[in-house]
């Protein structure tokens, strides 16, 4: 479709006033986009995303818990090994101590025997050892001689055996002490290894346990956040449903009033709108402005269009185009229609009681698009008319003053 000269005019105007429009855009003057159900839908989407995060957290928690179970078993095995190593080391230490006692006893026994033999040798030296002739002459018979001499021989042999036995016992005890000392050293080394393994595993278990505990708390917090978000979504949904119901009832009432109003007559529908600047069709001819474009001193807000004194009357498309939006916006705007005229220009009609066109349909300049009304945040029946330029999508854009193009 050929671009209307009126659209080109607005585009030229936009270029001439680029700085002004850029300033307005910087003030955030784009048309709002809110609809019933938006808040609850956003909260549902948030809850769904949180549930996805919860599933990921739960999977990580299960993985860490499985690792922790394995580590706990390893710690238990290490504790068993540590207990065995401790018992072995204690037994080895006891064996060394017992062997030392045996060495000490053997040394004491050998010292005692040596003392006795030393005393005997001293007595023999002092008194003289009886020879064979002394024993013979002192014996009353040959039998007595044989008995006495044999006794003396056996005493010497017993002394020699006793000394050897004591030496053997000491040597055996010392050998056992040496062996047990070596075993104790090995047992101490094994105990050191078992202790380190146990300590390392216990430290790893403590670290992993902290991670599992933290993740467990994170999961609890996330579950609570999901529950709170779901509750908020339910509350928002109830509020939205109540608002939609109230809006529908208000619209039905307004439609009923509009149909019975003299302004909503076949004659009014057949009234031809007037042509304004650059070929645009006046959306509400013959009306007057009740609230102009710009800052409102009473509220400190920026009014992005003009309010026109229309009461349940038809309003008209300002030019050819495609309907880019028809429906309810947030509670502030009520039933609304938007028309994309091409070239980045969009016209908006708000607070209607009945839409006469549908989204996606084509309209012609001067075609009736909506019956004005009192829906949304409105203090009385009127038309909020708005022009957006530099629109990237046929809906949003920068609001400009409609009175540059129309006279009311």
GUDRENBA-310249 format. One record per residue: residue in three letters; x, y, z of N, C-alpha, C in turn. Coordinates in steps of 0.1 Angstrom, whole numbers, plus 2048, in hexadecimal, padded with zeros to 3 digits. Layout:
# GUDRENBA-310249
rest_n.X_n.Y_n.Z_ca.X_ca.Y_ca.Z_c.X_c.Y_c.Z
Ala_X_Y_Z_X_Y_Z_X_Y_Z
...
//
This chain:
# GUDRENBA-310249
rest_n.X_n.Y_n.Z_ca.X_ca.Y_ca.Z_c.X_c.Y_c.Z
Unk_808_7F4_800_800_800_800_809_80C_800
Unk_806_816_7F8_80E_823_7F7_80D_82A_804
Unk_818_830_808_818_837_815_811_844_813
Unk_806_847_81B_7FF_853_81A_808_85F_81C
Unk_804_86A_816_80B_877_817_80B_87B_826
Unk_800_878_82D_7FF_87D_83B_809_875_843
Unk_80B_869_840_816_861_848_823_867_845
Unk_826_86A_838_833_870_835_835_87D_83C
Unk_82A_885_83D_82A_891_844_82E_890_853
Unk_828_886_859_82C_883_867_83A_87F_868
Unk_83F_876_85F_84C_872_85F_856_87D_85D
Unk_852_887_854_85B_893_852_85B_89B_85F
Unk_84F_89C_865_84E_8A4_871_857_89E_87C
Unk_857_890_87C_85F_889_886_86E_88C_884
Unk_872_88C_877_880_88F_875_883_89E_879
Unk_87A_8A7_876_87D_8B5_87A_87E_8B7_889
Unk_876_8AE_890_876_8B0_89E_87C_8A4_8A5
Unk_886_89F_89F_88D_893_8A5_891_895_8B3
Unk_898_8A1_8B6_89D_8A3_8C3_891_8A3_8CD
Unk_886_8AA_8C9_87B_8AA_8D2_875_89D_8D5
Unk_874_895_8CB_86E_887_8CC_878_87E_8D4
Unk_885_880_8D2_88F_878_8D9_88D_87B_8E8
Unk_88B_888_8EB_88A_88C_8F9_87D_886_8FF
Unk_872_886_8F7_866_87F_8FC_868_870_8FE
Unk_870_86A_8F5_872_85C_8F6_87B_859_903
Unk_884_862_905_88D_861_911_884_861_91E
Unk_879_868_91D_871_869_929_868_85D_92B
Unk_86A_853_921_863_846_922_855_847_91D
Unk_852_850_913_845_851_90E_841_848_903
Unk_841_83B_907_83D_830_8FE_82F_82B_903
Unk_827_826_8FB_81A_822_8FF_81B_816_908
Unk_814_816_912_814_80A_91C_80E_7FE_915
Unk_813_7F2_919_80E_7E6_915_80B_7DC_921
Unk_7FF_7DD_926_7FB_7D5_931_7EE_7CF_92E
Unk_7EB_7C3_932_7DF_7BC_92F_7DB_7B4_93B
Unk_7CD_7B1_93C_7C9_7A8_947_7D0_79B_945
Unk_7D5_796_951_7DC_789_951_7EB_78A_94F
Unk_7F0_796_94C_7FE_797_94A_806_794_957
Unk_801_79A_962_808_798_96F_808_789_973
Unk_7FD_783_973_7FC_775_976_804_76C_96D
Unk_804_770_960_80C_768_956_81B_769_959
Unk_81F_776_95C_82D_778_960_831_770_96C
Unk_828_770_976_82B_768_982_82B_759_980
Unk_822_754_977_822_746_973_82F_743_96C
Unk_833_74C_963_840_749_95C_84C_749_966
Unk_84B_752_96F_856_753_979_856_746_981
Unk_84B_741_986_84A_735_98E_84F_729_986
Unk_84B_729_979_850_71E_970_85F_71E_96F
Unk_864_72A_96D_873_72B_96C_87A_727_979
Unk_873_72A_984_879_726_992_878_717_993
Unk_86D_711_98E_86C_703_98F_876_6FC_987
Unk_87A_702_97B_885_6FD_973_892_6FD_97B
Unk_894_709_982_8A0_70A_98A_8A0_700_996
Unk_894_6FD_99B_893_6F4_9A6_896_6E6_9A1
Unk_892_6E2_995_895_6D5_990_8A4_6D4_98E
Unk_8AB_6DE_989_8B9_6DE_988_8C0_6DC_995
Unk_8BB_6E4_99F_8C1_6E4_9AD_8BF_6D6_9B3
Unk_8B3_6D0_9B1_8B1_6C3_9B6_8BA_6B8_9B0
Unk_8BC_6B9_9A3_8C5_6B0_99C_8D3_6B1_9A2
Unk_8D8_6BE_9A4_8E5_6C0_9AA_8E6_6BB_9B8
Unk_8DB_6BD_9BF_8DA_6B8_9CD_8DB_6A9_9CE
Unk_8D3_6A2_9C5_8D4_694_9C5_8E2_68E_9C1
Unk_8E8_695_9B8_8F6_691_9B4_900_693_9C0
Unk_8FF_69E_9C6_908_6A1_9D2_905_697_9DD
Unk_8F8_694_9DF_8F4_68B_9EA_8F9_67D_9E7
Unk_8F9_679_9DB_8FE_66C_9D7_90E_66B_9DA
Unk_915_676_9D6_923_677_9D9_926_677_9E8
Unk_91D_67E_9EF_91F_67E_9FE_91D_671_A04
Unk_913_669_9FF_911_65B_A04_91D_653_A02
Unk_923_654_9F6_92F_64C_9F2_93B_650_9FC
Unk_93C_65E_9FE_947_663_A06_945_65E_A15
Unk_938_65E_A19_936_659_A27_93A_64B_A29
Unk_937_642_A1F_93C_635_A1F_94B_634_A20
Unk_951_63C_A18_960_63D_A18_965_641_A25
Unk_95F_64B_A2B_963_64F_A39_961_644_A43
Unk_956_63C_A42_954_631_A4B_95F_626_A49
Unk_962_624_A3C_96D_61A_A3A_97A_61F_A3F
Unk_97C_62C_A3E_989_632_A43_989_631_A52
Unk_97E_633_A58_97D_632_A67_980_624_A6C
Unk_97B_61A_A64_97E_60C_A68_98D_609_A66
Unk_992_60E_A5B_9A1_60C_A59_9A9_613_A63
Unk_9A4_61F_A67_9AB_627_A72_9AB_61F_A7F
Unk_99F_61A_A82_99E_612_A8F_9A7_606_A8F
Unk_9A7_5FF_A83_9B0_5F4_A83_9BF_5F8_A84
Unk_9C3_603_A7D_9D0_607_A7E_9D4_60C_A8C
Unk_9CA_612_A93_9CC_616_AA1_9CE_60A_AAA
Unk_9C6_600_AA8_9C7_5F4_AB0_9D4_5ED_AAE
Unk_9D8_5EC_AA1_9E5_5E6_A9D_9F0_5ED_AA3
Unk_9F0_5FA_AA3_9FB_602_AA8_9FB_601_AB8
Unk_9F0_601_ABE_9EF_5FF_ACC_9F5_5F1_AD0
Unk_9F1_5E7_AC9_9F6_5D9_ACB_A05_5D9_ACA
Unk_A0A_5E0_ABF_A18_5E0_ABD_A20_5E7_AC8
Unk_A1A_5F2_ACC_A20_5F9_AD7_A21_5F1_AE4
Unk_A16_5E9_AE7_A15_5E1_AF2_A1F_5D5_AF1
Unk_A20_5D0_AE5_A2A_5C5_AE3_A38_5CA_AE5
Unk_A3B_5D6_AE1_A48_5DC_AE4_A4B_5DD_AF3
Unk_A40_5E2_AF9_A41_5E4_B08_A43_5D7_B0F
Unk_A3C_5CC_B0B_A3D_5BF_B11_A4B_5B9_B0E
Unk_A50_5BB_B02_A5D_5B6_AFF_A68_5BD_B07
Unk_A66_5CA_B09_A6F_5D1_B12_A6F_5CC_B20
Unk_A63_5C9_B25_A62_5C3_B32_A6A_5B6_B33
Unk_A69_5AE_B28_A70_5A1_B28_A7F_5A3_B27
Unk_A83_5AD_B20_A91_5B1_B1F_A96_5B5_B2D
Unk_A8E_5BD_B34_A92_5C2_B41_A93_5B7_B4B
Unk_A89_5AD_B4A_A89_5A2_B53_A95_599_B51
Unk_A98_597_B44_AA3_58E_B41_AB0_594_B46
Unk_AB2_5A1_B44_ABE_5A8_B48_ABF_5A7_B57
Unk_AB4_5A9_B5E_AB4_5A8_B6D_AB8_59A_B72
Unk_AB2_58F_B6B_AB5_582_B6F_AC3_57E_B6D
Unk_AC8_583_B61_AD6_580_B5E_ADF_588_B68
Unk_ADC_594_B6B_AE4_59B_B75_AE4_594_B83
Unk_AD8_58F_B86_AD7_588_B93_AE0_57B_B93
Unk_AE0_574_B88_AE8_567_B88_AF7_56B_B88
Unk_AFA_576_B80_B08_57A_B80_B0C_57E_B8E
Unk_B03_585_B96_B07_589_BA3_B09_57C_BAC
Unk_B00_572_BAB_B02_566_BB3_B0F_55F_BAF
Unk_B12_55E_BA3_B1E_557_B9E_B2A_55E_BA3
Unk_B29_56B_BA3_B35_573_BA7_B37_571_BB6
Unk_B2C_571_BBE_B2E_56E_BCC_B34_561_BCE
Unk_B2F_556_BC7_B35_549_BC9_B44_548_BC6
Unk_B47_54F_BBB_B55_54F_BB7_B5E_555_BC2
Unk_B58_560_BC7_B5F_567_BD2_B61_55E_BDE
Unk_B57_557_BE2_B58_54D_BED_B62_542_BEB
Unk_B61_53D_BDF_B6B_532_BDB_B79_537_BDC
Unk_B7A_544_BD7_B88_54A_BD7_B8D_54B_BE6
Unk_B84_550_BEE_B87_552_BFC_B89_545_C03
Unk_B81_53B_C01_B81_52F_C09_B88_524_C02
Unk_B8A_525_BF5_B90_51B_BEE_B86_510_BE9
Unk_B86_50D_BDD_B7D_503_BD8_B81_4F5_BDB
Unk_B78_4ED_BE1_B7C_4DF_BE4_B7F_4D7_BD8
Unk_B8B_4D0_BD8_B8F_4C8_BCD_B8A_4BA_BCF
Unk_B8D_4B2_BC6_B88_4A4_BC6_B8D_49C_BD2
Unk_B9A_4A0_BD6_B9F_498_BE2_B98_49D_BEE
Unk_B95_4AA_BEF_B8E_4AF_BFB_B81_4A8_BFC
Unk_B7A_4A7_BF1_B6D_4A0_BF1_B6E_491_BF4
Unk_B79_48B_BEF_B7C_47D_BF2_B7E_47A_C01
Unk_B87_482_C06_B8B_480_C14_B80_484_C1E
Unk_B77_48D_C19_B6C_491_C22_B61_487_C21
Unk_B61_47F_C17_B56_475_C15_B58_469_C1E
Unk_B4E_463_C24_B4F_458_C2D_B4F_44B_C25
Unk_B4A_44C_C19_B4A_441_C10_B4B_445_C02
Unk_B4D_43C_BF9_B4F_43F_BEB_B42_444_BE5
Unk_B37_43F_BEA_B2A_443_BE5_B28_452_BE8
Unk_B2C_456_BF4_B2A_464_BF8_B33_46D_BF0
Unk_B3F_468_BED_B49_46F_BE4_B42_472_BD6
Unk_B3D_467_BD1_B37_468_BC3_B2B_472_BC3
Unk_B23_471_BCE_B17_47A_BCF_B1C_488_BD0
Unk_B25_48B_BD9_B2A_499_BDB_B30_49F_BCE
Unk_B39_497_BC8_B40_49C_BBC_B36_49F_BB1
Unk_B2C_496_BB0_B22_498_BA5_B1A_4A4_BA7
Unk_B17_4A7_BB4_B0F_4B3_BB7_B16_4BF_BB4
Unk_B23_4BF_BB7_B2B_4CB_BB3_B2C_4CD_BA4
Unk_B2D_4C3_B9D_B2E_4C4_B8E_B21_4C9_B89
Unk_B16_4C4_B8E_B08_4C8_B89_B06_4D7_B8C
Unk_B0A_4DB_B98_B08_4EA_B9C_B0F_4F2_B92
Unk_B1B_4EF_B8E_B23_4F7_B84_B1C_4F7_B77
Unk_B17_4EB_B73_B10_4EA_B66_B03_4F2_B66
Unk_AFC_4F2_B71_AEF_4F9_B72_AF2_508_B72
Unk_AFC_50C_B79_B00_51A_B78_B02_51F_B69
Unk_B09_517_B62_B0D_51A_B54_B00_51A_B4C
Unk_AF7_510_B4E_AEA_510_B47_AE2_51C_B4A
Unk_AE1_520_B57_AD9_52B_B5B_ADE_538_B55
Unk_AEB_539_B54_AF0_545_B4E_AED_546_B3F
Unk_AEE_53A_B39_AEB_53A_B2A_ADC_53C_B28
Unk_AD4_536_B30_AC5_538_B2E_AC2_547_B30
Unk_AC8_54E_B3A_AC5_55C_B3C_ACA_564_B30
Unk_AD6_561_B2A_ADB_568_B1F_AD1_565_B12
Unk_ACD_559_B11_AC4_556_B06_AB7_55D_B07
Unk_AB1_55E_B14_AA5_565_B16_AA6_574_B13
Unk_AB1_57A_B17_AB4_588_B14_AB5_58A_B05
Unk_ABC_581_AFE_ABE_582_AEF_AB0_581_AE8
Unk_AA8_577_AED_A9B_576_AE7_A92_582_AE9
Unk_A92_587_AF5_A8A_593_AF9_A8F_59F_AF0
Unk_A9C_5A1_AEF_AA1_5AC_AE7_A9D_5AA_AD8
Unk_A9E_59E_AD3_A9A_59C_AC5_A8B_59F_AC3
Unk_A83_59A_ACD_A74_59D_ACC_A72_5AC_ACD
Unk_A79_5B3_AD6_A78_5C1_AD8_A7B_5C9_ACA
Unk_A85_5C4_AC4_A89_5CA_AB7_A7E_5C8_AAC
Unk_A79_5BC_AAC_A6F_5B8_AA2_A62_5C0_AA5
Unk_A5E_5C1_AB1_A52_5C8_AB5_A54_5D7_AB3
Unk_A60_5DC_AB5_A62_5EA_AB2_A61_5ED_AA3
Unk_A66_5E5_A9B_A64_5E6_A8C_A55_5E6_A89
Unk_A4E_5DC_A8E_A40_5DB_A8C_A38_5E7_A90
Unk_A3C_5ED_A9C_A36_5F9_AA1_A38_605_A98
Unk_A44_605_A92_A47_610_A89_A3E_60F_A7C
Unk_A3D_603_A77_A34_601_A6C_A25_604_A6F
Unk_A21_5FF_A7B_A14_602_A80_A11_611_A81
Unk_A1B_618_A86_A1A_627_A87_A18_62D_A7A
Unk_A20_628_A70_A1F_62E_A62_A11_62B_A5C
Unk_A0C_61F_A5E_9FF_61C_A59_9F4_624_A60
Unk_9F6_626_A6D_9ED_62E_A75_9ED_63D_A6F
Unk_9F9_642_A6C_9FA_64F_A67_9F2_651_A59
Unk_9F4_646_A51_9ED_646_A44_9DE_646_A46
Unk_9DA_63D_A4F_9CB_63B_A51_9C5_648_A57
Unk_9CD_64F_A60_9C8_65B_A66_9C7_666_A5B
Unk_9D1_667_A52_9D0_671_A48_9C4_66E_A3E
Unk_9C3_662_A3B_9B7_65E_A32_9AA_661_A38
Unk_9A9_65E_A45_99D_661_A4C_99A_670_A4D
Unk_9A4_678_A51_9A3_686_A52_99F_68C_A44
Unk_9A6_688_A3A_9A3_68E_A2C_994_68B_A28
Unk_990_67E_A2B_982_67B_A27_978_682_A2F
Unk_97B_684_A3C_972_68B_A45_971_69A_A41
Unk_97C_69F_A3D_97C_6AD_A38_974_6AF_A2C
Unk_976_6A5_A22_96E_6A6_A16_95F_6A4_A19
Unk_95C_69B_A22_94E_699_A26_948_6A5_A2C
Unk_950_6AC_A34_94B_6B8_A3A_948_6C3_A30
Unk_951_6C4_A26_94F_6CE_A1B_943_6CB_A13
Unk_942_6BE_A0F_937_6BA_A07_92A_6BB_A0E
Unk_92A_6B8_A1B_91E_6B9_A23_919_6C8_A24
Unk_922_6D1_A25_91F_6DF_A25_918_6E3_A18
Unk_91D_6DE_A0D_918_6E1_A00_909_6DB_9FF
Unk_908_6CF_A03_8FB_6C8_A03_8F1_6D0_A0C
Unk_8F5_6D4_A18_8EC_6DB_A21_8E8_6E9_A1B
Unk_8F2_6F0_A14_8EF_6FC_A0E_8E5_6FB_A03
Unk_8E7_6F0_9FB_8DE_6EE_9EF_8D0_6EA_9F4
Unk_8D0_6E2_9FF_8C3_6DF_A05_8BC_6EB_A09
Unk_8C3_6F5_A10_8BC_701_A14_8B8_709_A08
Unk_8C0_709_9FD_8BD_710_9F1_8B0_70B_9EB
Unk_8AF_6FE_9EB_8A3_6F7_9E5_897_6FB_9EE
Unk_898_6FB_9FB_88D_6FF_A03_889_70E_A00
Unk_893_716_9FF_890_725_9FC_889_726_9EF
Unk_88E_71E_9E5_888_71F_9D7_87A_719_9D7
Unk_878_70F_9DF_86A_70A_9E0_861_714_9E6
Unk_866_71B_9F0_85D_725_9F7_85B_731_9ED
Unk_865_734_9E5_863_73F_9DB_859_73B_9D1
Unk_85A_72E_9CC_850_72A_9C2_842_72A_9C8
Unk_841_726_9D4_834_726_9DB_82E_734_9DC
Unk_837_73D_9E0_833_74B_9E1_82F_751_9D4
Unk_837_74E_9CA_834_753_9BC_827_74D_9B7
Unk_824_740_9B9_818_73A_9B5_80C_741_9BC
Unk_80E_744_9C9_803_74B_9D1_801_759_9CB
Unk_80C_760_9C8_80B_76D_9C2_804_76C_9B5
Unk_807_762_9AD_801_760_9A0_7F2_75E_9A1
Unk_7EE_755_9AB_7E0_752_9AD_7D9_75F_9B2
Unk_7DF_767_9BB_7D9_773_9BF_7D7_77D_9B4
Unk_7E2_77E_9AB_7E1_787_9A0_7D6_783_996
Unk_7D5_775_994_7CC_770_98B_7BD_773_990
Unk_7BB_771_99D_7AE_775_9A2_7AB_783_9A0
Unk_7B5_78C_9A3_7B3_79A_9A1_7B0_79E_992
Unk_7B8_797_989_7B6_79A_97B_7A8_795_976
Unk_7A4_789_97B_797_784_978_78C_78D_97D
Unk_78E_792_989_784_79C_98E_783_7A8_986
Unk_78F_7AD_982_790_7BA_97A_78A_7B7_96D
Unk_78D_7AC_967_787_7A9_959_778_7A8_95A
Unk_773_7A1_965_765_7A0_966_75E_7AE_968
Unk_765_7B6_971_75F_7C3_973_75F_7CB_966
Unk_76B_7CA_95E_76C_7D1_952_761_7CC_948
Unk_75F_7BF_947_755_7BA_93E_747_7BF_942
Unk_744_7BF_94F_737_7C4_953_736_7D3_950
Unk_741_7DA_952_740_7E9_94F_73E_7EB_940
Unk_745_7E2_938_744_7E4_929_736_7E0_925
Unk_730_7D6_92B_723_7D2_927_719_7DD_92A
Unk_71B_7E3_936_713_7EE_93A_714_7FA_930
Unk_721_7FD_92D_723_808_924_71E_805_916
Unk_71F_7F9_911_719_7F5_904_70A_7F8_905
Unk_704_7F4_910_6F5_7F5_911_6F2_804_911
Unk_6FA_80C_918_6F8_81A_918_6FA_821_90B
Unk_705_81C_904_708_821_8F7_6FD_81F_8ED
Unk_6F8_813_8ED_6ED_810_8E3_6E1_818_8E6
Unk_6DE_81B_8F2_6D2_823_8F5_6D5_832_8F4
Unk_6E1_836_8F2_6E5_844_8F2_6E2_84A_8E4
Unk_6DD_856_8E4_6DA_85C_8D7_6E7_85E_8CF
Unk_6F2_85F_8D6_6FF_862_8CE_703_855_8C7
Unk_6FE_84A_8CB_702_83E_8C4_6F6_83A_8BB
Unk_6F4_842_8B1_6E9_840_8A8_6EE_83D_89A
Unk_6E5_839_892_6E9_837_884_6ED_843_87D
Unk_6E7_84E_882_6EB_85B_87C_6F9_85F_880
Unk_6FD_85C_88C_70A_85F_890_714_857_88A
Unk_711_84A_887_71A_841_880_71C_845_872
Unk_713_84C_86C_714_850_85E_71B_85D_85C
Unk_71E_864_868_724_871_867_732_870_862
Unk_736_878_858_743_877_852_74D_87F_85A
Unk_758_87A_85E_762_881_865_769_88B_85C
Unk_76E_896_862_775_8A0_85B_784_89D_858
Unk_789_8A3_84D_797_8A1_849_79F_8AC_850
Unk_7AA_8A8_856_7B3_8B2_85D_7C0_8B3_856
Unk_7CA_8B8_85D_7D7_8BB_858_7DD_8AF_850
Unk_7E3_8B1_845_7EA_8A7_83D_7E1_89B_839
Unk_7D5_89D_839_7CC_893_834_7C7_889_83F
Unk_7CC_88B_84B_7C7_882_856_7B8_885_859
Unk_7B1_87A_85C_7A3_87B_85F_7A2_87E_86E
Unk_79A_888_872_798_88B_881_791_87F_887
Unk_797_879_892_791_86D_898_784_871_8A0
Unk_782_87D_8A4_776_881_8AC_773_890_8A8
Unk_76D_892_89C_76A_89F_898_760_8A6_8A0
Unk_762_8B3_8A2_758_8BB_8A9_759_8BA_8B8
Unk_763_8B3_8BE_764_8B2_8CC_76E_8BC_8D1
Unk_76F_8BC_8DE_779_8C5_8E4_783_8BE_8ED
Unk_78E_8C3_8EF_799_8BD_8F8_796_8BF_906
Unk_795_8B5_90E_793_8B6_91D_7A0_8B4_924
Unk_7AA_8AE_91E_7B7_8AD_924_7C2_8AC_919
Unk_7CA_8B6_918_7D4_8B7_90D_7E0_8AD_90F
Unk_7E8_8AD_904_7F4_8A5_904_7FF_8AC_90D
Unk_806_8A4_915_812_8AA_91C_810_8A8_92B
Unk_819_8AF_933_819_8AD_941_80D_8B2_948
Unk_808_8AA_952_7FD_8AE_959_801_8B3_967
Unk_7FF_8C0_96A_804_8C6_976_7FE_8BF_982
Unk_7F1_8BB_981_7EA_8B6_98D_7EF_8A8_991
Unk_7F4_8A0_988_7F9_893_98B_808_891_989
Unk_80E_89B_982_81C_899_97F_820_88E_976
Unk_815_88A_96D_818_87F_964_817_886_956
Unk_81C_87E_94C_81C_883_93E_811_87C_936
Unk_808_884_931_7FC_87F_929_800_87E_91B
Unk_800_872_916_806_86F_909_7FC_870_8FD
Unk_7F0_876_900_7E6_878_8F5_7DE_884_8F9
Unk_7D2_884_8F3_7C8_88E_8F7_7BB_887_8FA
Unk_7B4_88D_904_7A7_888_908_79C_890_901
Unk_793_88A_8FA_788_891_8F3_77B_88E_8F8
Unk_772_898_8F8_765_896_8FE_75B_88E_8F6
Unk_75D_881_8F6_755_878_8EE_74D_86F_8F8
Unk_740_86D_8F6_738_865_8FF_731_85B_8F7
Unk_736_84F_8F7_730_843_8F0_72D_847_8E1
Unk_737_84C_8DB_736_850_8CD_740_849_8C5
Unk_73F_847_8B8_749_841_8B0_755_84A_8AE
Unk_761_844_8AD_76D_84C_8AA_772_845_89D
Unk_77B_84D_896_77E_849_888_78D_847_887
Unk_791_83E_87D_79F_83B_87A_7A4_848_873
Unk_7B0_84D_877_7B5_859_871_7BB_857_863
Unk_7BD_84A_860_7C3_847_853_7C2_838_850
Unk_7C6_835_844_7C6_826_840_7D0_81F_849
Unk_7CE_812_84B_7D7_80B_853_7D2_7FD_857
Unk_7DA_7F7_860_7D6_7E9_865_7D5_7EA_874
Unk_7CA_7E4_879_7C8_7E4_888_7D3_7DB_88E
Unk_7DB_7E1_897_7E6_7D9_89D_7E3_7D5_8AB
Unk_7D8_7DB_8B1_7D4_7D6_8BE_7C5_7DA_8C0
Unk_7BE_7D0_8C6_7B0_7D2_8CA_7AE_7CA_8D7
Unk_7AA_7D1_8E1_7A8_7C9_8EE_7AA_7D2_8FA
Unk_7AB_7CB_905_7AC_7D2_912_7BB_7D4_916
Unk_7BF_7E0_91A_7CC_7E2_91F_7CA_7E1_92F
Unk_7D4_7E7_936_7D3_7E7_944_7C7_7F0_948
Unk_7C5_7EF_956_7B9_7F6_95B_7B9_805_957
Unk_7C4_80B_954_7C5_819_951_7BF_81D_943
Unk_7C0_813_93A_7BD_817_92C_7AF_811_927
Unk_7AB_806_92D_79E_801_928_79E_7FB_91A
Unk_793_7FA_914_792_7F4_907_799_7FE_8FD
Unk_7A2_7F8_8F5_7AA_801_8EC_7AC_7FB_8DE
Unk_7AE_804_8D5_7B1_800_8C7_7BD_807_8C2
Unk_7C6_800_8BB_7D2_806_8B5_7D2_803_8A7
Unk_7D6_80D_89E_7D7_80C_890_7E5_810_88B
Unk_7EB_807_884_7F8_809_87E_7F6_80F_870
Unk_7FA_81C_86E_7F8_822_862_804_821_859
Unk_80F_81A_85D_81B_819_855_824_825_857
Unk_830_823_854_83A_82D_855_83D_831_864
Unk_83A_828_86D_83D_82A_87B_832_832_882
Unk_827_834_87C_81C_83C_882_811_833_887
Unk_80D_835_894_802_82C_89A_7F9_836_8A1
Unk_7EC_833_89F_7E2_83B_8A6_7DB_832_8B0
Unk_7D8_838_8BC_7D2_830_8C7_7C5_837_8CC
Unk_7BB_82E_8CF_7AE_833_8D3_7AB_82B_8E0
Unk_7A9_832_8EB_7A8_82B_8F9_79B_82E_8FF
Unk_797_826_909_78B_828_912_77E_825_90B
Unk_77F_81D_900_773_81A_8F9_769_811_900
Unk_75D_811_8FB_753_808_900_750_7FC_8F6
Unk_754_7FE_8E9_752_7F3_8E0_75C_7F5_8D4
Unk_764_7EB_8D1_76D_7EB_8C5_765_7E7_8B9
Unk_767_7EF_8AE_75F_7EC_8A2_769_7E5_897
Unk_775_7E3_89B_77F_7DC_892_786_7D2_89A
Unk_78D_7C9_893_795_7BE_89A_7A3_7BF_896
Unk_7AC_7B9_89F_7BA_7B9_89C_7BD_7B2_88F
Unk_7C6_7B8_887_7CA_7B2_87A_7C1_7B7_86E
Unk_7B6_7BD_871_7AD_7C2_866_7B3_7CF_860
Unk_7AF_7D1_854_7B3_7DE_84D_7A8_7E8_84F
Unk_7AC_7F4_850_7A2_7FF_852_7A5_80A_848
Unk_79B_812_845_79C_81D_83C_79B_82A_844
Unk_7A1_835_83F_7A0_842_845_791_845_847
Unk_78D_84A_853_780_84E_856_777_842_85A
Unk_77B_836_85A_773_82B_85E_771_82B_86D
Unk_765_828_872_763_827_880_76A_81B_886
Unk_772_81D_891_77A_813_896_776_80F_8A5
Unk_76F_819_8AC_76C_816_8BA_761_81F_8BE
Unk_759_81A_8C8_74F_823_8CE_755_827_8DB
Unk_756_834_8DD_75D_839_8EA_755_836_8F6
Unk_75B_836_901_754_832_90E_75C_837_91A
Unk_75B_82F_924_760_833_931_768_827_938
Unk_76E_81F_930_775_813_936_783_817_93A
Unk_789_80F_943_796_812_948_796_81C_953
Unk_7A2_823_955_7A3_82D_95F_79D_83A_959
Unk_791_83D_95B_78A_848_954_780_84E_95E
Unk_780_85B_95D_777_863_966_769_865_95F
Unk_768_862_953_75C_864_94B_75E_860_93D
Unk_753_85E_935_754_85A_927_75D_864_920
Unk_767_85F_918_76F_868_910_777_85F_907
Unk_77F_865_8FD_788_85E_8F5_796_863_8F8
Unk_79F_85A_8FB_7AD_85D_8FC_7B3_85A_8EE
Unk_7B7_864_8E7_7BD_862_8DA_7CC_865_8DA
Unk_7D4_85C_8D4_7E2_85D_8D5_7E8_859_8C7
Unk_7F3_860_8C4_7FB_85D_8B8_809_85A_8BC
Unk_80E_84E_8B8_81C_84A_8BA_823_84A_8AD
Unk_82F_84F_8AD_838_84F_8A1_844_847_8A3
Unk_84B_844_898_858_83C_899_855_82F_8A0
Unk_84A_829_89D_846_81C_8A3_84D_811_89C
Unk_854_808_8A3_85B_7FD_89D_853_7F1_89A
Unk_847_7F1_8A0_83F_7E5_89F_830_7E7_89D
Unk_82C_7F4_89A_81E_7F6_898_816_7F8_8A5
Unk_81D_7F8_8B0_816_7FA_8BD_81D_805_8C5
Unk_829_802_8C8_831_80C_8D0_836_817_8C8
Unk_83C_821_8CE_842_82C_8C7_843_838_8D0
Unk_845_844_8CB_846_850_8D3_839_858_8D1
Unk_833_85C_8DC_827_863_8DB_829_872_8D8
Unk_821_877_8CE_822_885_8CB_814_88C_8CC
Unk_814_899_8CD_807_8A0_8CF_7FE_8A0_8C3
Unk_7F2_899_8C5_7E9_898_8BA_7E4_8A6_8B5
Unk_7E4_8B0_8BD_7DF_8BD_8B9_7E8_8C4_8AF
Unk_7F3_8BE_8AC_7FB_8C3_8A0_7F4_8C0_893
Unk_7EB_8B6_894_7E5_8B2_887_7D5_8B5_887
Unk_7D0_8B6_893_7C1_8B8_893_7BE_8C4_89C
Unk_7B2_8CA_899_7AD_8D5_8A0_7A0_8D2_8A7
Unk_7A0_8D3_8B4_794_8D1_8BC_790_8DD_8C4
//
